[in-house]
Structures are given as C-alpha cells and as structure tokens.
Amino acid sequence: MRKILTLMMILCTFIIAGCSDTVNNDTVRYALEAEPATLDPGKSTALAESNVELALFEGLTRLDENEQPQPAAAEKWEISADGTEYIFHLRDGLVWNDGTPLTAYDFEYAWKRVLNPETASENAYMMYPLLNGEEYFSQKKTIDEVGVKALDDKTLFVKLKAPITYFLNLTSFHCYYPVPKHVVEKDPEIWAANDKIVSNGPFVLTRWIHSNQLQFVKNDKYWDKDNVKLSTMLWPISESQSTRVSMVESGQANLTVEPPISEQDRLTKAGLYHISPYFGAYYYSFNTAKAPFDNPKVRKAFSMAVDREMLVNNIIKGGKKPAYAWVPPGLKNPATGVDFREEGGNFVEYNPEKARELLAEAGYPNGENLPPITILYNTNEMNKAVAEIIQAMWKDNLNVNVELLNQETKVYLDARNQGNFQVARASWVGDYADPMTFMDIYLDKNNDGQYHNPAYNELVSAAQNTNDQAIRMEKMHEAEKILMDDAVVLPIYYTTQPYIVQPYVKGYRWSILGTIDFKEAYIEEQTP
C-alpha cells in the first residue's frame, strides 16, 4: 500500500509539472495548502483563500512590512477630528482587469453586499464599525442608512459608529475589497468560482484547475504595475504537508507553509526552513456556564496544571512560544512604543501545588466529586497530541480523569457555537493588527464560552469608543487582566508561521496576520 501511495504522489507531481508549460523559469511556485472554496472576498474565510485574493484584489489600503496601511486604490484620505468620518479619494484611471472603470460605487456596493443578510457572509461582523452596519445586517435599519456612500466616481464617504483607530487597517482586509458589480450581479453564485474572475490587484488569474493548481499573470491594468516584478505565478495545490515539501525540494514548487514537524531539523540543515511571526493563539476555551467550569477557581486550577514549556518544546515545536496571557506579542502600544504583551506581562503560571489548593477550595479536594470532564477538539493529529498530553497532566497534577472527544471540524464548530462542550480546543488569528481583534471576542454578544462580565464589557467598549491610543491601550490592559483573572481561557501557545522556501525566491512578505504578499516578489538570477 505504501508503494502505491508513493507512486500516486509522484504521479500527481508529474501532472502538476505537465500543466506548467505556460510559465517561465522566473515563476514563483507557491504550493497552496488547500483548494479555495471561493475567491469571493466578501464570503471567503480561510487563509488559503485570503492569500489568493491578496494577489488578485486590492482595497483602499495595503499593509506594508510594518503592518501599517498604505495608500492603494485610495491615493489619500481625510479623517474628521472626532475620528468617525473618512473621505477616501481614489486614484485616477483605476480599472478592473476586464477594462471596466473601477469607481467608488464598486466599494459602496461591495461593503453593503457583505452586510446584506441575503449574502449570509461570515465576514459581516467586520463591517460593524460602519454606522448602522450591524443594524442593517440584523434588519433593523435599511441599506441606505449604512455609513458608506460614493459621492462620485472617485470619492467614498464613510461614517463610523465610533472612532475606530484601526479602521484604515480594516480597509486592507479582504471583505473590504471592491467587487465588480457588473460581473457579480450577472452571476452572483459562481462569479468567483472559476478562472474568469474579474479583479483589480497585482495579478490576474488565468487558469484554475480545481484541486490541482492556480496560474496567474501580471495585471497590466494594475495602477502600480511598475512595482510588480513577476510576469507569472503557478500555485500547485495539495493538502498533504509531505507532498508540498517534496514539491519544493524537487523544484515543482519553491515555497510552501507548515512542513511536518518531523522534518524541521532536516529542512533547517538544508537551509529551507524559516519561521515568520504570526499574530495568533492556540488555547482551550472553558464553557463558564457548565459545571465544573462555572467556578473560576476550577478554571484557574486546570490552567495552572498545564506545563506549556514542556508542550511547546517537546510536542508543538515550530518556533511556537508558550502563552501565559491572551493577546499575543508582536504589536507595539502606539502611545509608549512598547510591545503590548511585554507591557502587560504574564497572568498564568505552571504551579501544580497551587492548582491542587484551588481545586480543594472549590470543593474538589484531590479531584474528588468532580463531574465527568471531556475535552472537545476537531480532528487533527496535532490537536490530538496536545489533548492527550493535557489529559495526562490533569491526571498527574490534579488526579482528574478526563475523556477526549474528537469531531469533524464542521460538527465541532457547531458544538462550540451552541455551547455543547465543557472545555474545547480553539485558536484565533487576528483579523487586523490591533489588540482589539482579541479583546472583542469575549464581549457578551460574541463568545462561545458563555462569559458575561459587565466590567469587562465596559472596558472594551470604552477602548472601542475613543481614538486616544493611550486610553485605548490602558483600557485593553485592564480588560485583559479581568479576563485572565476570571480564567475564561486557558492559553497554551502563541502561533508562528513555519515555511520552507528556496533561497532564490525574494521580495515576498509574510504578514503577522498570516497572509503572504507577492506583489514585489521576484526570482533572483542564479549563478551558473
């Protein structure tokens, strides 16, 4: 059987190679980790889709190497003194790749389309900063009351419900991209499901062989085409980590993500393995409405009984960092210039003795009288390995017997959303480069942990309703302390983005939000 699988893998590689005769030797070949479900930027949710869309589309802004928004489709903007009104001025001569003029009306249409309840976009919440955005989605306001309006072909007016200091960052996110109304309305269901997609970014999709590969060419109608160095890109698709590694080593690809942990040492010695920062966290979510985790002392005890250093060093690896708080490192406080995580410090420790004391204080000495406890996780080898180690730690440190329950991802997500769990594996990667992308998860209306704390809500709301960065950061630090004192989450590690790349691929840029930008990528000429 192993020989058959190996032959099949080799055959797949040859098939991909055979389809690449239209690309050049200077082509970036990025082995994509999953088949995109859609390339509709208003509906997509997966990172693989976001990476494709970043090559094909562009919003009002585009993030630079410091995660700061820079002028893109908009060449400039004005912001009102109270931070709630924006006027964006689009560049002259913007067009879709089919030659149709791109206007401010395309942006207005795209944003309202995301909020339209009939679109059923999972990204609608990202538009809630717009005045009446959430109310329109919940059908309490009309579409004309939403705070975005094209004043003319080149001018977009935006009204926010509160001063959002990171709003310019949001305008670089995929659901804020414009979409071609003249194409979408003709075929709203499949306009973004094939290689006829009309877009406005650095590249154009010319071929999409589903579950096999994507091919791109430089968009000669892109406003900044002079800074796009690649003429072509080829992205083979494989969900298999080992297959993608084989592609890179054999030359069928030259860049990919998430190589197997078992290959890290070998790939590092070969000079291929790298790690990029990633603004994300892997954690366990407690259901604060279900016994025994309705008691904060129990939650603290279970958190203190997890040896994160051992987990990261021996199981997880990949340059991950043990997590002792909620918001990951990597973002500076604009008011102080200090990393938000460093400034806030740690809130969690590994202390089995203290954990046993807390469990006894909660009425469960030596783990006695605890109700049956189950860890819920979605099917994945790493999730399984982490769950098994934590299961053993809770047995050794708390004398607690814990069951494990793995579910297919769709079923698992539904269980979490419905609150059908006691403690569940979870992860979160920031949608934008600001601590608020983590803090607002545990507001009343958002969280699956059934956590409701008025003091926390008040602090987060205060941070959301001021454009004073010093006050914002102070309120978020205070809110994070409450969240961690209440032990709502069990942080395990902060994520990183391991990847392998051939040394001749240059100019690409990983964002801490997980996307990779090939706008200025190129292949360095090789010395014979």
N, C-alpha and C positions, 0 to 999 in steps of 0.2 A: 504493500500500500504506500509506503514511504517513497519508493521509487516512482510510483505512478504520480504522486503529488509533486515530486521534483520535476518530472517531465512536463506536467501540466504548467508548473511555474515557468519553466524555460520556454514553453510554447507561448504562454501569454506575453513574455518579454519579447519574443520574436515578432508576435503580432503587432505589439506597440511599435517596435522598431520599423516594421514594414510600412506602417502608416505615417512615418515621419519624413517621407521623401520630399515634402514641400517646405521643410525648414532647413536653415543653414547651420554651419558649424558654430556660429556665434549665437546660437539659440540657448536661452535659459530653459532648462527642462526641470520643472518643479514637480516632483511626484506628489500628487494631491492625495490626502488620506481618506477621502470619501467622495462618492458621487453626489454632486449638488442636487438637492430635492427641487430647488427652484433658484433662478437667478433674479427673481423679482425682489429688489432691495426693500420694498415695503413689507414683504412677507417672510423673507428668509430669517433663520435663527441660528444656523450652525456656522462655526468658524470657517470651515472649508468654503462655504458659500460666500462668506464675507471677503475672503481672500480673492476669489474670482471677481466679485463685484468691485473691489478696490482697483483692480486692473481695468475694469470696463466702465466704471462710473466715477463721477466726482461731484461733491456737494459744493456748497458755498465756500467752505474752507477745506483744507487738507492738513493733517498733522505733520509737523516737522520732526527732526530727530530728538527734540526735547519734549515731544508730545504737546507742542503748542500749536494752536490753529493758525494757519497762514492763508492769505487770500488765494482762492482757487477760482471757482466760477464767479464769485464776487470779487471785484478788484478792490473794494473799500466799503466801509460802513460807518454809520453814526449811531451812537448809543445815548439815550436820554440820561439826564443827570440822576434820575432815580433808578436807572438800570432796567426799566421794564419795557422800553420801546427801542426797536432797532430798525434802521433803514439800510438795506443792502443794495449796492449798486453793481449790477452785473457788467461783465466785460463786454466790449464791442465785439460783434461778429461771432458770438457763440452759436454753434450749430450741433445738431445730432449727427451721428456718423452717416445717416442717410441724406444729409444735406439740408434737412429742415431746420429753420431757425429755432434756437433754444431760448426761451424767454422766462421772465419772472412768473408768468402764468403757469408754466410747467412745474415750478416749485410749489406754488399755491395748490395746484391740482394734486401733486404727489403727497404733500403733507396732509391735506384734508382726506385724501384717499386712505391713508394709514389709519386715520381716526374714524373713518366711516364704519359703523358697526357691521355693515354688509360685507366689508372687506375681511372682517374677522382676523385682523392682523395681530399676531402676538407681540408686535412692537408698539402697539398703540400707546402703552404707558410711557414710552419715550417722548411722546408728543404732549404729555400732560402739562409741561411747563407753559404751553400756549394758553392764553386766556380762553376759557371755556372749552379747552381741548377735551378734558375728562368728561365734562358735562355733555358735550356733543356725542362722545363715544357711548355714554350711558343714556343717550336720547332725552336729555333734559334741556338741551339747547339745540338750536338749528346750525346748519353748516355755515351760514352767513355770520354767525356770532363768534366763530373761531378766530383767534387773534393772528391771522396771516392773510395778507391781501396784496395782490400785484397792483401797483399804482399805474404802471405802464409796462412795456416790454422789458425794460431794464431795471425797474425799481420794485423791490419787495419790502413791504412794511410788515413788521412783526410786533405783536403786543403780547407780553408775558403776564401771567397772573401774579408774579412776584419777581423781584430781581434775582436772576439766576446767574451767578458769576461765571459758571462753566458753560453757559449757553453756546458760545462760539465753538467749544469743543463738541457739543452735541451736533452742530451743523455739519461736522465731518463724518458722523455716524451713518451707516448705510440706509437706515429708514428715512433719513433727511435728504437723500439723493433725489434729484429730479427724475421723473419718468416721462417718456414721450406719450403725451395724451393722445396724439393722433394715431399711435400704434396700439396702445393699451385698450382704448375703447373699441377698437375693431375686433380684438381677440383677447379679452381680459384674463382668460384662464391659462392660455399657453403662450402668450407673447414672450415670456421669459423662460421658456422651457426648451428652446432649441437654438441653433446657431444663427438664426435670423434676428436675434435680439438687437434692438437699436439702443445705442448708449452714447455717452459723452466723454468718456475718460481717455487715458493714455493709449489704450489698446482696444481692438475690435475682435470679437470672437468670430472666427471664420469656419470652425469645424467643431462639432460636439458629437463624438461617438460615445453614447451613453455607457457608463461603467467601464470606459476604456481610456478616453483621452479628450483633452480640450486643446485647440490650436488658436493662437492669437497672431495678429499682425499689428504693427504700429498704426495708430489712428492719425492719418494725415490731416484730419479736420480738427484735431485737438488744439486748443488755444496755446498750449505750451509744448508743442511737438518738438521744438528745437532741443529741449532738455530730455527727450526720450531717446535713449541710445540704442535700444534693441529694435530690430526690424521684425523679429518673430519670437514667439514663445511656444513651447509644447509642454503640456502638463499631462503626463500619464496618470491614471487613477488606480489606486489599489488600497484596500482597507488593511492589507497584510503588512505589518511592520517589517518583517523579514524580506518580503518581496521588494518593498521600497528600498531597503538597504542594498539588496542585490542590484537593483536598477542603478543606483548611484555608483556603486563600485564597478559595474560593467560598462558605464557610460550611457546607458539608456535614459538616465536622469542625472542631474548634477546637484540636486538639493532636495531634501525632504525633512519632515519633522518626526519626532518621537520614535527614534530607533529603540529596539528592545534593550532593556536594562542589562541583560546578559551580554550584550555586545559593546557596552560602553568602554571597557578597558581596551578592547581590540581596536575599536574605531578611534579612540583617543591616540593610541600609538601610531595609527595610520595618518593622523593629522586631519581627520574628517569631523571629529566630534566637537560640538560647541554648545554653549548654553546661553540663552538670552533671558533677560528679566521678563517677568510675567506678572501682571497685577491681579493675582488670583489667590484663592484659598481653598483648601480641602478640609472639610470639617464634618462633625456629626451634629445634627440638629435634634434637640430634645423637644418632644411634644409636652409643653408645660401644662397641658390640660389632662394628661393621663398619668395615673399612678405607675411607678413611684416618683416620676419626674415632675410631678406637680409641686414637689418640695425642692426649693433651691439648694438646701443642704445636700440632698441626694445628688443633684446635678453637679454640684461642686466636688463632691466625693468621687464621683465617676470620672470627672475631668482630671482631678489630681492623681488618679490611679493609672494614668496613661503616660508611659515613658516615650515621649516624642523623639528624643535624641536617638534612642535605640531603633525606633521605627524608621526614621529617615536614613540613618547610617547603614542599616542592615537590610532593609526591605525596599524602601522607596527610592533612595539614591537620586541620580539625575540632577544633582546640584540643588535639590529642594532644601528649604530651611524650616526647622521646627517652628511651629506657630504658638505663641504664648499670649496672643491678643487677637483682635478681629480684623482691623484694617491692615493690609499687607504693607511692607516697606516699598519705597520707590517713588513717593510723592513728597515734594517739599511743601512746607507751610509757607505760602507766599508772604506772610507777614513777618516771619522770622528767618526764613531761609534754611530751616532745619527739617530733616525728614520727619513726616508726621508720625511714623511708627517709633522712630528714635525718641522723639519728643514725648510721646505718650507712654513709652515704656511697656513692660510686661504686666499682665494681670493674672497669669496662670503659672503654676509650678508643678513639678512632679514631686509629690510628697505622700507616699502611701500611708505613713503613720497618721498624718493629719487627715487623710481621706477616711481612714477607719474611724477616727474620732468623730468626724462629721456624720458618717453613716450611723454611728451609735446615737448621736444626738438627735438624729431624725427618727429614731425608734427602730433601727435595724442593726443591733449590735452583731458584729461578725457576720453580717449579711442575712441574719435570721428574719423570717417573716416577710421578706420581700416578695412581691407578686412575681409571676413568671416574666422574664425580660427577653425581648427579641431585638436584635439589630437588623434593620432592613437595609439592603443595598441592591443596586442594579447590577446585572450580570456583567462581570469584567474580572479578569484574573487579578489585577492589582487591588480592586475593591475587595475581592475575596480574601486575598493575603492580609490586607490591613485588618479586615473584620476578624479574621482568625487570631491574629496577634493580640488585638484589643480584647477579644473574648478570653484569651489566656491570661492577660494582665489583670482583668477584672476578677478572674478566678483566684489568681495568686495573691493579689493585693487586697481584695475585698471579700474573698470567699463567696463569690456570687456566680451562680451558674447562668449562662446566657446562651440563648439559641440564636442561630443565624438564619435569615430568610432572604434568599436572592430572588429577584423578579426581573423579567424582561423590562427594558427601560420604560416603555410606554405604560405598562402596568404599575411599575414602581413610582413614576411621576404622578400618576393618578392617585395612588395611595398617599403620597406626600401631600398633594393638593387637597385631598379630602380629610387629612389628619388621621389616616388609618395607620398609625405607627406609634411606637414609644420613643425609639431613637433611630435615626436614619442617616445614612451616608449622604453627603451633599457637597457641592462645590460651587464656587461663584467666581467669575472673572468680570472685572469692571467693564461697564459699557462705555465709560468715559474716565478721563484721568482726574478724578477728584474723589476724596474720601466719601462723599455723599452717595456714590454708587454702591457702597457697602452699608452706610448708615440707614438708608431709607428702606432696606429690606425688612427690617423688624418694626416698621410702623404698623399700626393696627390693621390697616386695610391690605397689607401686602404679605404677611408672613405665615408660613405653614407650621410654625411652632406654637401657634395659638398664644403668642406673647402679647400682653396688653399692659403697658405701663405708662400712665399719663405723664409722669415726669420725663420719661424718655421721649415720648411723642412731642412734648412741649419744647424740649431742647433741639430736636431735629427740625421741627417746624421753624423755630427761631433761626436756625442756621440756613434754612431754605428761603427765609424771607428778609434777608439782608444782603447787601453787596459789600459790606465791610468784612474783608478777609480775616482780620484779627478776631472779630467777634464770631464769624462762622467757624473758624478752626477751634476756638475756645469752647463753643457750644458742642461741637462734634466730639472733642476730647471728653467733655463731661458726660455726654450721652454714651460714648463707648464704655466709660467706667461703669455706668449703671448697667449696661447690657452684660458686661463681664462679671460684675458683682452678682447679678441675677443668674449667671451661668446658663444663659439661654442657648449658647453654642459651645461645643467642645472643639476648639481649633486644633488641627493636627499638623498641617504644614502649609507653607506658602509655596505656590507653584512656580515653576520655571518653564522655559521652552527649550528642551533639548532638541538639537537638529544636527544633521550632517550635511556638509557642503564641500564640493571640490574647491580647492584654493583659487582657481582661476575665475570663479564667479564673484563679481564685485558690485558694489553700489546698491545692493538690496538693503532694506531696513526693516528689522523687526520692531513692532510696537509693543509696549508693555501690555497692551490690550489684546495681544495675540495675533494680530494681522501682520502680513508681510507685504511691503510695498516694493514693486519692481519698476516704478516709474523711471528711476535713474540707474537701474541695474545695467551691467554690461559684462561681457566675457573678455577677460584680459588675454591679450595675444600671447600665445605660448612660444617659448624659446625652443627651437629645434634641438 
